[in-house]
Amino acid sequence: MTRNPPSAPVFALLTDGVQVEIRRLRASDFDAVCDLHRELSEESLYLRFFGLNRGMGAQVADRICRTSGTDHAALGAWLRGELVGVAEYEPTGVPGEAEVALVVADRVQQRGVGTLLLEHLGSLARTRGVAAFRADALAANTAMLRVFADAGMPARRRFAENLVEVTLPLVSDDGYLDAVAERERRADVASLEPLLRPRVVAVIGASRRRGTVGAEVVRNIVSGGFKGAVFAVNPHAAGADLHGVPCVATLADLPERPDLVVVAVPADAVVGVAADCGRSGAAAIVVISSGLTAADGRELVAVCREHGMRLVGPNCLGVANTGVSLDATFGARHPAPGRAGVAVQSGGVGIALLEELSRLGVGVSSFASVGDKYDVSANDMLMWWESEETTRLGILHVESFGNPRKFARTARRVAARMPLLTVLAGRSAPGARAAASHTAAAATPETTRRALFEQAGVVATDDLGELVDAAALLATQPAPGGPRVAVVSNAGGAGVLAADACADAGLTVPPLGEETRARLARMLPACAATANPVDTTAAVSADAFREALDVIAADASVDAVLALVAPTALADLREALGGTAKPTAAVVLGQAENVVITETGVPCYAYPESAVRALAHARAYARRRDLPREQPPALPGLRPDEAAAIIAGFLVDNPAGGWLPPAAAFRLLDAYGLPLAPWRWAETADQAVAAARELAAPVALKAHVPGVLHKSAAGALRLDLDGERAVRAAFEGLAGRFGADLEGVLVQAMADEGVELLCGAVQDEVFGAVVIFGAGGVDTDALADRTARLAPLTAGEADELIREPRVSTLLRGHAARPAGDVPALRDALLRLSRLAADHPEIIELDLNPTIVRPDGAVAVDARLRLAPHRAWDPYLRRLR
């Protein structure tokens, strides 16, 4: 993703969905600043300057249009090319504090300009070390005081006569981010109204010929029953009735302003057509056309920003909203109305999902094929679904992420209200830096995406069929309150397969209570098995099978019921597959469709494994939804300033970045309290011997040779050295092997044996800091047993990291190995994640192996790669 540099303009939404440009002020803006102040009303002028001196505008313009420095900055908000607001800060003389001032044009007040400027200015100031803003406001300036109060920062007020001194700590905690997110949601939904609830729609590129994209979009809008006005735009058919709607030559000929324009023209004409849409007053465009060049894409976005239009696409299927009978796609059939919101990048995936959801009877509330998503993305659709009552299930197909941190926060909030599902796309892509380090090799796209979805509470499936299976269950049944499944079947073998599938999926099949078993024995045939799985035998009647399901569902040890039916000539048990008091899924062996939903609302699958996977996904959603909201814990003993100084010192000498020398790397890790085996640095044989003597234990010598990362393979490692002679010989051997390339050795006390693990972090360009954990040692890459989470970790997420890899079973201990010190490992992961999150210059961090013993955890090797980092605030309100 290309991110805007700190000085580049960005666009964001006001409370009514209108776009404004936010950018630094410069000398050329002097006249605009003067005009803004000159046009203020007397009341606004008095509230801003505590007087009516109109000459203050020029003085302010002189100050804020000067070159931005590290101690001051000024931002302007521009609406359709006109400056409508200014925010500035200047030093107060108090370290870490700056005085902030805002002014907003009278005609745009109460639309969120001031709040938006304050957010952007605060984000900029935080990157420069400003800890708090201070402002003096007249007590009568209720509008400005409300801006400060509603910002979400823990504002402090001090009253002095008719003045109010406000202090705003520039924190970025949950309270502040929640306030920003709520403002963003309201503004975003307002901006999407013309796109998803338009009154007037125009289609450009609609020909007379059937089978063309434009023609089929028009036909779908008309045949779908859209009640608004629809027009075709085609200079070659002007004045005609085109597929049931009037056709005009150009947008300028429309009798009314279009809310939404669908563009289906050749790629080289898209930018010009988009400009025409902007001039016509359109609020949103859907560009179905594909094949735009990168330059065309940049121009298209610029045109949409210039005219304040939201953009879907290009290269997309279109949009639909069954609530207003809008089908602005070129799909073969209209989506059935329903409760699933769908957002996809691939039009083909979108068609498949619309077909399946319609067939199942789940139906669709709103649909967006975002294509290359130059603007509208999954984040926007999440906020739309959150804000309307129809959608009860969200389905996403996301091939790439523009802002995964904001996606995770938004999805977590939406998932508390409704299930969200996705399919993992691009799982087979190899790690781009597989040769760099073990941690970088482990941070594959699949690993990172799974981490994002897990932390966001999104159910991630491996393929479309699995996604549809899970959607059928979550759309019709409550999510299971626990992992315990009762399996009921009229065919014992099918029940065994289902029980095996439950075990594979992390679900349990517990014994039923004695009372339940006794009741089952009385109602089922004599040879029935009443344990779990329950085998009713093929001789069971439909009534008895139905009654058995209800009895089993009432058992306190059961969280969900899985009913399996093998059709026979003895009884049609499909009639008994109604819902129970617990979440219920059914299987009809031999069923033609992979999944159907019965008239009683029970999802019915063709195979036990499909039903079990759906139940497991539903349980995973409920577990994540019900977890208490948790914050990363405060960790004692951190010295972030010391770590920052080490990083800055290295980057001064190495502006392009590189691998941190071992001694500096270990000092950096020590600043965050990471557990390291005792060590010393040595550059001569005598120093190595002295270091080993200080450590008073058998030692390892690790040669530092630029370019050598994997020391074992390069012969740069000597282990179990005990005594002066062994240490000296080892050093001389390394010196002979590497010659002048040897810059020194790390002398390290040998660690006791334990479970060898990989603890690491990478700074992903898109996802930010990602923590990797799994099996360590020399076999790390071969075992490929690891998992990931986005940093910084909460305590619960650290525990999940520890539990998920297969190697975690060794930490629990067994007859030949005592259990490892999991609390010590958790603490190490939390510190590592905090280090990576605090210092994005750390591109790779590899602690391999980290050895976990019964009495603690210790890292015995460390590699850190640093690179310059550009500040990026993922939660700042801005359009893509």
N, C-alpha and C positions, 0 to 999 in steps of 0.2 A: 504494500500500500504506500502511495506517495503522500506524505504528510506535509502540511503547510509549515514552512519555517516560521519561527516566532514572529517575524515582522510581516508576514504575508497576510493579506486580507482574508477574512472568513465570512461566511454568511450564516445567519441564525434566524430563528423565528420569534416574532413578537407573540403576545398572548392571543391575538386574533388570527394567527397563521401567516401573517405578512412577513416577507423576508427583508432583512436589513443587512447591510455590509458593515462589519466591524474591522477597523484597521488603525494602525498608529497614525497619529497626526504628524505632518511634516510642514516645512516652511511654506510650501505652495498652498497650504490650507488656511493661510492667514485670513484671507478675505472671507472665506466660508465661516470661520469662527466668529469674525466680527459681525457678519450678517446674522448668525444665530443669536448672538447677544442683543443686537440692535432690534430684532423683532420680538424680543421677550416683552410680555405685558409688564406694566408697572409693578403689579403684585409679584410676579415671578422674579423681576429684577431685585425688588426689595428683599424677598426671601433668600435670594442667592447671595447678595452682597451687603445685606443689612442697610441698604440705602438705595437712592434712585440715580446714582451717577452713571449715565450711559457711556461715559468714557472708559468705564472699567472693561468693556468688551475688548478694546484694543490692547489694554494692558494684559488681559488674560491671554489674548491671541499671541502676543509677544512671548509670553512665558511658555505656553503649552505647545507652540509650534516649533520650538527649538529642538535640536537633536536630542533624541531620547538617550538618557544615560542610565547607569546602573542604579542611581538614587532617585530617579524620577521618570515618569512616563505619562503619556496622554493618549487616549483612544477616542475615536469618533464613531458614531453610528450614522450610516448614510442610507436614506430611503429614496430609491429611484434617483440617485445622484445628488440628493440634497442632504446636507448635514443637519441632523435632527437631535443630536445629543452628544455630549462630551463628558468624559470622566478622566480625572487626572489625580496623580498623587505626587507629593513633594516631601522631602525629609523634614522631620520635626526636630532633629537634634538628639532624639532619644534612640539609642541603638535598637534596630529591629522594628521601629515604628515609623509610619508615614501618614501624612495628612491627606485625606481624600476629599474630593469635591466633585459634584455632578451638576449638570444643567441639561434640561430637556426642553425642546421647543414646545410651546403651549399647545399646538394643534395635535401633538402625538402623545400628550401626557395620559397616564392611566392605561397605556398599552404595553408596558413592560420594558420600555427602552432603558430606563435608569437601572433596573435590576439586571438586565442583560449586560450592560456596560460594567456594572459593579462586579459581576461574576468574572468577566474576562480580565478586568484590571486586577482583581484579586489573584487570579491564576498566574498572571504575569509577575505580580509582586512576589508571590510565594517562591517562584523560581529564582528570584534575586535575593532571597533571604529575609524579606519583610515578613514579620510575624504578626503584625496587627495594623489596621487602619484606625485613624482617629479623625473625627469630624465634629465641627461645631455647627449647630443648626439652631435657628430661632424656634422657640417652642410652638410658634404658630405655623411652622412649616411641616404640617402633618403629613403631606404627601411624601416628603423626603424621609421623615422619621419612619414612615411605614415601609419605605424601601429598605431601610436598614433593619427594621424589625423582622421583615418577611424574608430576609436573605437566607436565613437558616444558620447563620453564624451566632455563637453565643454572645450577643451584644450586651454591653454594659453601658448604663447611662448615669450621668451625673448632672444634676440640675443646678444652675446658677442664675438667679433672677429670671430673665426671659430667654436664656440660652440653655441648650441641652448639649452636653459634651458626650459623644457616642464613641465607644471603643469597640472595634470589630476584630476579634482574633481571627486570623486567616487560617482556620482549621479546615481540614477536608474530611471530617468525620461522618458517621452515618447520618446524623441529623442534618448536616449541611447537604450531603449528597441526596438525601431523600427530598429535601425542599427543592433542589435543582431538578431532580427527576420529575417531580409533580408539575413544575412549571413547564418542563419540556413536553410532558405528556399532553397537557392541555393545548399547548401551542401546536404540537405536531398533529393532533387530532383535528384541530381547526383547519390546518393546511391541507389535510387529506379529504375534507368534506367535498370539495369540488371534484375530486378524483373518484371517490367511491359513492357519493350521493349527488351526482350532478343533476341540474335541471335542464341544461342544454348541452347536447353532444354533437360534435361534427367529426366526420371521417374524411380525411384527405388521402386521396389515392384510390377511391372507390370507382372501379370501372364498371361498364355495362356487363362485362363478361363474367359469368359464374365461374367459380373455382379460383378466382384471384383473392388475395388476402383482403384487400379493401372491400371488395364486394361481399365476402362472407362475413366480415365484421358487421357491415351494415345489416345484412340479413339476420344475423344473430341478435343484434340490438332490437330490431323490429319484431322478429318472431318470438323473442323472449318476453315481450309484453312491457317493455320500458314505457313509462307513462310520460316522460319528459319529451322535449322537442329534439328531433334528430334531423341532421342535414348531411348530405353528401357534398363534397367539394371536388369538382372536376371541370376544368375549363372546356373540355370537349363534350360535356353533356349538360351544360348550364341550361336551366329552364325546364329540363326534363324531370320526370318522376323516376328516380333511380332506386330500384329494389324497394319501392314503397315509400320513399322519402324524397322531399324536394332537393334538387341539386343546384348549387350555385357555382359560379366560375372561380371565385376567390373568397377567402374569409371576410374580406371587406364588404362583400355583398350579403352577408348574413343579416337577417332582420333583427337579431339580438346577439348579445355577447355570449360566446360559448364558455361554459365552465370547463369542459373536457374536450380535448381534441385528440383523436386517434390518428397517428401518422403511419401510412403504409406506402411510402414512395421510395424510389431508388436511393441508395446510401448517399450518393453525392448531392442529392437535393435536400437532405434532412435538415441541415443547418439553416438553409434559407427558409424552408417551410416553418421551422421552429421560430425564427425571427418574425415571420408573418403571424404565427400564433400569439406571440407576445404582443405585437402591435394591435391585435384584435381584442386584447384584454383577457385571453384565456388564462385560467388559473392553474391548469394541469394539462400535461400532454403524456400520451402513451406512444412511444416510438417502437413500432413492431419491426421496422426495417433493421437489417443486419448488414455487416460488412463495412462499418465505419472505420476509417483510419484513426490512429491515435490523435492526430491533429484535429480531425473532424469531431472526435469525442470531446476534446478540450473546448472546441468552439461551441459545441452543443450545450455543454454545461454552462459556459459563460453566458450564452444567450438566455438560458433558463434563469440564471441568477439575475441577469440584467432586468428581466421582466417579471421576476418573482414567481415563476411557474414551478410547480413540483413536476418531476420527470420520472416516469416508469420506463425501464429499458435502457438502451435499445436492445434489439435482438430478443424479443419476448413474445409471448402468446397473447397478452392482454390482461384485462382486469374484469372482475365480475362482483356483483353484490346482489344476492338473491333477495335481500330485504327491499330493494327498489326495482326488482326484476331487470337488473342491468347485466347483460352478457356482452361485454365489449371484447370478445375473443374470436378467434377463428376455429374454435373447437367444433367437432362434428355434432355434438349434442349439448343441450343446455345442462348446466349443473342443477341437480335437484336441490330445492331449498332445504336447509338443515342447520346443524349446530357446529360444524367444523370450519374453522378458518384455515386457509391454505396459502402459504407463501413459498414459491419455488424459484430457483434460478433457471432450471431447465424446463422449456415448454413441454418436451416429451414427458418428463416426470409429472408435470402438472396435468397433462391430459390423462395419464394413467390414474393419478389420484382422484381426479374429478369423476372418472368413470367408476372406480371402485367405491368411492364414498356414496355416489348416487345409487349404485346397484345395491349396496348394503342397506340403504334407507337412512344412513347417518346424515347425508346431505351436506351442503356447503352454505355457510353464511356469507363469507367474503373470500375472494381469491385474487391474488396478485402474482403474475409471472414477472419477476423483476429483471430477468435477463442479465445483462451486464451491469446492472444496478449502479448506474452513474449517480443516482440520487436516492429514490425510495428503495428501502431495503427491508430485511426481516425485522430490524429494530422498529421501523415505522409501523409495520403490520402488527407487531406485538402490542404496541401502545394503542393501536386502533381496536384490537380485540379486547383489550383490557377496559376500554371505555364504552363499549356497547354491550347490551344484555343478551344478544342472540348467541354469540359464540361461547361454546362450552368446552371446546377442544381445539388446540392449535397444532397444526402440522407444518413443519418447515423442511425445505430441502435447500441446504446452504453449502455451496461449493467453496466459497471464500468469505473472509471476514474483513470488513473495513474497520470496525471498532469492537473487538471481542470483549474488552472489559465492560463497555457499556452494554453490550448484548447480554453478558452474564448477569449483570445487575438487573437489567430490565426483565430478562427471562425468569430470574429467581422470584421477582415480585409477581409476575403474571402467573407463574406456576403455582403460587400459593392459592390462586383462584381457579385454575383449570389445568388439566394435563397438557403438556407440550411434548410433541414427539418429533423426531428427526431420523434421517437415515445418514449414516456416516459415508460421506462421499470422498473419493480419493484415498482410500485406505492403503492402497498398494504402493503409493509413491515412496521412493527411498529417501532416507535422510540426506539432506543436501550437504551436510558436513560430516559424513560418516567417518572420514579419516581423521577428523580433528581430535576428538577425544571420545572416551566411552560415553560420557553424558550427552555430547552433541549427537553421537550416533543413535542414542536411545530416544532422542526427542524427535521422533518421526511425526508426520502430520497426523497419523491415526492416534498416537499416544497423546499428543497435545489437544486434539479435538475431543477425545474422550474425556480428558481432564476438564476442559471447558464445559462440556455438556453436563458432566457429573456435578460440578460445582454450581451450575446454573439450574439444576433440577430438571433438565430436559432428558426425556427418555430417548436414548440413542440406540437404534437398531442397525443391523448389518446389511439389510437389503429391503427393498420395497415391499416384498411379500410379508416380511416380518413386521414392518411398520403398519401395514393394513390390518394384520392380525391383532396387533396391540391396540390400534385405533378402534377396532370393532368392540373390544372388551371395555376400553376406557370410556367409550361413547355411550355404553349401555349399562354398565355395572359400576357400583362404587368400588374404589380401590381397596384391596385387602388390608385389614388392620395389622396383619402379621404374616409370617411365612408359612403357616401351617395349613396344609391342603388335605381335604378328605377326598379320596378317589373312590368312585362308585361305578361299577361296571357289570354288565350282564355277560361279560366274557373275561374270565380271569386273566388270560394272557395279555389282553389289552390293558388291564389294570396294572399289571406288573411293568409293562412298558411305560405307562404314565408315571408310576412311582419312580422308576429309574430316571426318567426325564426330570422329575422334580428334584431329585438329588443332584443331577448335573447342573440345574439352574439355580441352586442355592435355596430351594424350598424344602420343607420337611413334610413328611407324611407320618404324623404322630398316632399312637394308639388312641382309639376312641374310649370314652368313659364306659365304665361297667354298666351303668343304667342304659346308655345308648345302645350298647351291644345287646343287652337283654331285650330291649324293645324291638331291635332289628330281628333278633332270633324268633320272636313271636309272629312277625308279619311276613318274613321271607321264607322261601322253600327250605325244607329241612337241611339240605346239604349246602346252604349258603355260608359264605365266610363273612363273619361280622367284624373282623379286625379291619385295619386300614392298610391296604386297599380292601374295600367291601366288594365281594363277588356275590351278586344276587342270584347267579345262575341264569341260564337262558330260559328257564321255566317261569320266571317272575312275570306277573301281570303288570300292565301299565299303571293300574291304580296302586299296587304295592310298591312299584319302583318310585312313583311320585311321592308316596307317603314316606318311603325310606329317605329320599332326598331331604324332606323337611325335618325329619328326626335327626339326621346327621348334621344339618345346618344349625340345629339348636344346641349341639354339643359345644361346651365352653372351650374345648381344645381345638376348635376348627375356626380358621379365618376365611377360608374359601372352599368351594365345592367344585370338583371336576367330575362330571357325569359322562361316562362312555357307553355308547350303544352300538352293538353289532346287530343290524337288522336281521330278523328271523321271521319265519311264517307263524311263530307261536303268538307274538304280540308286537304291535307297532309302538315301541317305547318312545318314539320321537314325540308322540303326543304328551308324554310325561315330562318333557324337558322345559318346564316353566321355571321362573326365577324362584329363589329361596330367600330366606332372611339374610343370607351371606352372599358375597360376590360369587357368581356361578358362571362357569364355562362348560360347554358340552362338546362332545366328539361323536360324530356319526361315521363309523368306519365305512369306507366306500363312497362317501359323499362326493359328488362331482366337483363342487366348488371348494376352493381352499377354505373359505369361511362364508357363512351366511348368518343372518340374524333372524331368529324365530319371531313369530307374531307376539310372543310373550317377552321379547326383548333380550333373549339369551344368545350370545354369540356361539355359533356351532361350527366346529372345525372338522377338517377331514382327517387329521392326524393328531395323536396325543401330544407329540413333541411341539406342534404349533400352538396348541392350547396352553401348554405349560409355559412356553416362552412368553406368551401374552400375559399369563398370570404373573410371571416373574417380573416383567416390565411394569405391570400395574403395581406390584408390591414395591418395586424400587422407587417408583414415583411417589407413593404414599410415604415411604420411609423418609425420603428426602424432604417432602413437603412438611412433614410433622417434626422435623428436627428444629430445635429452638435456634433462633437467630443468634449467631455467635460472632464475636470479634477476635482478630488475632490478639493473643495475650501479650501483656506487658512483660518483658524479659529483663531480669536484673543483669547489671554488669556490662551493658553494651556501651561501646565507646565509638559512636558513629563519626565524630570529628576526627579521631585518630585514623580510622579507616579511610575517610575522605582525603586526608592529607597524604596517605600512602599512595592512593590512586592518583591524586593530582600530581604528585611528585614524579610518578612513573610516566604519566602522559605528557608532562613538560619535556622530558627527555626523549619520549617516543610518541610524537604527535599522531602517528598512524595507529598506535596501539601495539599490542603484542602480548607474549606470555610473561607474566610477572616472575622475576627470579624467585627461587625457593624461599630464601630467607624473608624477603618482603611478603611473599604469599602467606607464609606461616604467621608473620606479624599481623597481617590483615585479618586472618581467620581468628587469631587470638583476641583481636579487638572486639569481636562479637561472641567471645566465650566459647568458641567451638572446641571440642575436646581433641587435643592433639597429643600424640606420643611425644615425650620429651625429646628435644632436638638441640643441636648446635650447628653452626656454620663453620666450615674449615676450608682454607685454601692451600694449606701445605700439609705434609705428612705429620709434622710436629703438632700443628693445630688439631689435626684429626685425633691424634693420640691423646692430647690434653682434653679434648672434648669427650672422648670415650671414658677417660678417667673421671671427669666430672659427672657423667651420667651414671657411673658405677653399676653398669649392667651390660650384658651382651648387646652389641649395636649392629645396625645396618649402615652401610655407606651407599649413598645415592648420588651418582655423578650428575652435575648440572652441565649439560652440553647443549648449547643453542640448537634448536631444531629437533632434539630427541625428546619425544613425549612418552613413549612406552619403553620404560627403562629395562624391563626384563628382556624384551625382544632384542634390544640394542646392546645387551651385555653391560649395562651401566649400573648394575645393582650387585652389592655384595652383602650377604646375610650372615647372622649368627657369628659375629666376630667377637671373640673373647680374649682380651689381653693385648698388650702393646704390640707384640710381634705381629699378630694377626691383623690388627688395624693398619699398621704401617705397610705391611705387605699388600693389603687390599688397596690402599690409597695409591701405592706405587704401581700396582697393576692397572688401575684405572687411568693413571697418568700416562702409562705406556700405551694404553689402548687408544686414548683420545688425543694425546699430545697437547698442542697449544689450544685446542678447542675446549679443553676442560677448564671451566671457570671456577670450580670449587666443588665441594661435596657437602651434602647434608648428612650429618652424623645423628642417628636417631636410635633411641632405646628400642630394642625388640619388644613387641607387644605379645602378650599371652594369646594363646589360640582362642578362637571363638567363631561366631558366624560372620563370614565376610560379606559385606554389603556395599552397594554403590549408593552414595548420597551425592547428588549433584544438582546443578541449576544451569539453565541456558537463558539468554536474553533473546527471545524471539522477536523479530522485527514487527510482527503483527500482534502477537499475544502477550508480549512483555515477558516478565520473569516467570519461568516455569521450573518447578522442582521435579527432579527425576529420582526415583527410588527403586531398588530391586537387588537382585543377586549381584555380588561383587567379586573381586579377585580377578585372576587371569582369565577366567572363563566368562566374564561379564557378557561380551558380545555374543559368544556362542550360545549361552543359555537364553538370552533375550527375554529374561523374566523381570519385567519392571513395569512401573506405572507412574503417573504424573499428576500434578495439581498446579494450578496457577498460584503464584506467590503474591502476598504473604499468606501463610497458612494459618487457619484456626487450629486449636487443639484437636477438634473433631476431625478435621481434614488430615492432620498429621497421623492420627490413629487409622484413618482409612488408608492412607498411603502404606502404613506398616502392615495392615491386614491383607491387602489385595494380592501381592505377588505370591507365588507358590513357596518361595523361600521363607515366608513368614511362619510356616509350620515348624521350622527349625528354632525359631525364637521362642516357641511355646515349650520346647524341650521334649525329651523322650528318654528312654531308659539309658541310652549311651551318652546323652548330652543334657546338662542342666539348662533350664530356661534362661533366656537372655534378659538383660536389664532394659525392658521396653520403655520405662519412663525416661531413662537416660537417652535412648535413641530418639524418643519423641522430642526431648529438649534440643537435641542436636539438629533435628530437621526444622524445628521452629526457628532456631537461630540462623541456620543456613538460609531459610526462606526470607527471613527479615533482612539479612545481609544482601541478598540478591534484589529484593524489592527496594531497599534504600539506596542502592548504588547501581543504577542501570548501566554504568560503564563496565560492569562485570559481565562479559559476553558468555564465558564458559567457566564453570566452577566444578571441579571433579575431585571428590574425596573417595578414592577407591584404592585399596579397600578401607571401609570403616568397619572395625571389628567390634562386635557386640558380645560381651561376656556377661556372666551372672552379676558381676560387680561394676558394670559400667559400659561405656562405649568410647572408642578412641579411633581417630583417623590416623592412618600411618602414611598416607601419601596424599598430596594435594597439588592440583594444577589450576591456575587461574589465568584466563586471557582477558585483557582489558582493551577497550576501544572508546574513543570519544562518543558522547551521547548527546543528542539534541533533546531538550526538554519537550515533553508531550503530556498533556493533561487529558486522559481518556474520557473524563466525565464532563468536560466543558461543553456547553451547548453550542453546537454548530452543525451545519449541514455538511454532507460528505464533500 
